[in-house]
Amino acid sequence: MRSLPLALLAVAACGKAAAPAAPSPSASPSSAARVVEAGIEGDAAEPMDLQEGASWARAQDGGDDDDIRLADLVGCTGLRERAEDVRLRATAVRAMAQCQDFSELPWLADLATHGADVDAMAALDSIVAQSARVRRATDPEDADELHEGCGALLALARTTTAPAPRRVRAIRALRMLSDRGCVKRADIPVDLDAK
């Protein structure tokens, strides 16, 4: 008689296990599995499940909607952590344009300053896209990161030895960010010869 309650408990516990998330129709299960199986996890990152793998697979070839879904799923910090894997960096950096805060701005500004041209331009494009959003009331937790990132962008904009396309995008982002109080408009170079 004691085995019957144990058997019922075991059956009930089996039913409570979370069902694996099915990838959406726009990403085939095989592409999500390839992302996971390829080890696209980064050395320091947590292992990727099939749902996250499917989201990365869609975002690699997708548009803004897929980038938004990816940013919502893994968060901005998660995007930065996954960007340590060079196979995911372009997708992660592009998706960072969809972040709702500026917590990763210092990392993006550092990549814009010190990264390879492709990575630097992608980082600056994400910063410009994020900066172009209408300002709204948000939690001020990322104020320090916003100021740190703006400082790095200002240094890049003023560096005459930096490639002109990087400086132009840095100036563009700073002009849009100036209304957020992280940099004075008068401090932003007006042309590429400004020091």
C-alpha positions in Angstrom: 0.0 0.0 0.0 2.9 2.4 0.7 4.1 1.9 -2.9 0.9 3.3 -4.4 1.4 6.9 -3.0 5.0 6.8 -4.1 4.0 5.8 -7.6 1.3 8.6 -7.7 3.9 11.1 -6.5 6.4 10.0 -9.2 3.7 10.3 -11.9 2.7 13.7 -10.7 6.3 14.9 -10.6 6.9 13.7 -14.2 4.0 15.9 -15.3 5.5 19.0 -13.7 8.7 19.0 -15.8 9.0 21.9 -18.1 8.3 21.1 -21.7 11.2 21.9 -24.0 10.6 25.1 -25.9 9.9 24.5 -29.5 11.7 26.7 -32.0 9.4 29.0 -33.9 8.5 28.2 -37.5 10.9 30.9 -38.9 13.9 29.0 -37.5 14.1 25.4 -38.3 14.9 23.0 -35.5 18.1 21.9 -37.3 19.4 25.5 -37.5 18.8 26.0 -33.8 20.5 22.7 -33.1 23.4 23.6 -35.2 23.9 26.8 -33.3 23.8 24.9 -30.0 25.9 22.0 -31.2 28.5 24.2 -32.9 29.5 25.2 -29.4 28.3 28.8 -29.9 28.3 29.3 -26.2 31.5 31.1 -25.5 34.0 29.8 -22.9 32.6 31.8 -20.0 29.0 31.9 -21.1 26.4 29.5 -19.8 25.4 26.7 -22.2 22.8 27.7 -24.7 19.4 25.8 -24.8 17.4 25.2 -27.9 15.1 28.2 -27.4 18.1 30.5 -27.2 19.8 28.7 -30.1 16.7 29.2 -32.3 16.6 32.9 -31.4 20.3 33.3 -32.3 19.8 31.4 -35.6 16.8 33.7 -36.5 18.6 36.8 -35.6 21.7 35.9 -37.6 19.7 36.3 -40.8 16.8 38.3 -39.5 15.8 41.9 -39.1 14.9 44.2 -36.3 12.1 42.1 -35.0 14.4 39.1 -34.5 17.0 41.4 -32.9 14.3 42.7 -30.5 13.3 39.1 -29.6 16.9 38.1 -29.0 17.6 41.1 -26.8 14.4 40.4 -24.8 15.3 36.8 -24.4 19.0 37.1 -23.3 19.1 40.7 -22.1 21.8 43.3 -22.9 24.3 41.7 -20.6 23.7 38.4 -22.1 24.3 39.8 -25.6 27.6 41.3 -24.4 28.6 37.9 -22.9 27.8 36.0 -26.0 29.7 38.6 -28.1 32.9 37.2 -26.7 32.3 34.4 -29.1 33.5 35.8 -32.5 30.8 33.7 -34.3 28.1 35.6 -32.5 29.7 39.0 -32.2 28.1 40.6 -35.3 24.6 39.5 -34.3 25.1 40.4 -30.6 26.4 43.9 -31.4 23.6 44.5 -33.9 21.0 43.4 -31.4 22.4 45.7 -28.8 20.8 48.6 -30.7 17.5 47.2 -29.3 18.6 47.5 -25.6 16.3 49.7 -23.6 19.1 51.1 -21.5 22.7 52.2 -21.9 24.3 49.6 -19.6 26.5 48.2 -22.4 27.5 51.6 -23.9 31.0 51.5 -22.4 31.6 48.1 -23.9 30.3 49.2 -27.3 32.4 52.4 -27.2 35.5 50.4 -26.3 34.8 48.1 -29.3 34.3 51.1 -31.5 37.6 52.5 -30.4 39.8 49.5 -30.3 38.0 46.8 -32.3 38.6 45.7 -35.9 37.0 48.0 -38.5 34.0 45.7 -39.0 33.3 45.3 -35.3 33.9 49.0 -34.6 31.5 50.2 -37.3 28.8 47.7 -36.2 29.2 48.9 -32.6 29.0 52.6 -33.7 25.9 51.8 -35.8 24.3 50.2 -32.8 25.1 53.2 -30.6 23.7 55.6 -33.2 20.5 53.5 -33.5 20.1 53.3 -29.8 20.8 57.0 -29.3 18.2 58.0 -31.9 15.4 56.6 -29.8 13.1 59.1 -28.2 14.1 59.8 -24.7 11.8 58.5 -22.0 11.7 58.1 -18.3 13.8 55.2 -17.3 15.5 53.8 -14.3 18.7 55.9 -13.7 20.8 52.8 -12.9 22.8 53.0 -16.1 23.7 56.7 -15.6 27.3 55.9 -14.8 27.6 53.6 -17.9 26.0 56.4 -20.0 28.6 58.9 -18.8 31.5 56.5 -19.2 30.4 55.5 -22.7 29.9 59.2 -23.7 33.4 60.0 -22.4 34.9 57.2 -24.5 32.9 58.3 -27.6 34.1 61.9 -27.0 37.7 60.7 -26.8 37.2 58.8 -30.1 35.6 61.8 -31.8 38.5 64.0 -30.8 41.3 61.5 -31.8 42.6 62.8 -35.0 44.4 59.6 -35.8 41.2 57.5 -35.6 39.6 56.6 -38.9 37.2 59.3 -40.2 34.2 57.0 -40.5 34.5 56.0 -36.8 34.8 59.6 -35.7 31.8 60.7 -37.8 29.6 58.1 -36.2 30.9 58.9 -32.8 30.1 62.6 -33.3 26.6 61.7 -34.6 25.9 59.6 -31.5 27.2 62.2 -29.2 24.9 64.9 -30.7 21.9 62.7 -30.1 23.1 61.8 -26.6 23.9 65.4 -25.5 20.2 66.0 -24.5 20.6 63.2 -22.0 23.2 65.2 -20.2 26.2 62.9 -20.6 28.2 65.4 -22.7 27.9 69.1 -23.4 27.1 70.0 -27.0 29.9 72.6 -27.0 32.4 69.9 -26.3 31.5 67.8 -29.3 33.8 68.4 -32.3 32.1 70.2 -35.1 34.3 68.8 -37.8 36.9 66.1 -38.1 39.8 68.5 -37.7 38.6 69.6 -34.2 40.9 68.5 -31.4 
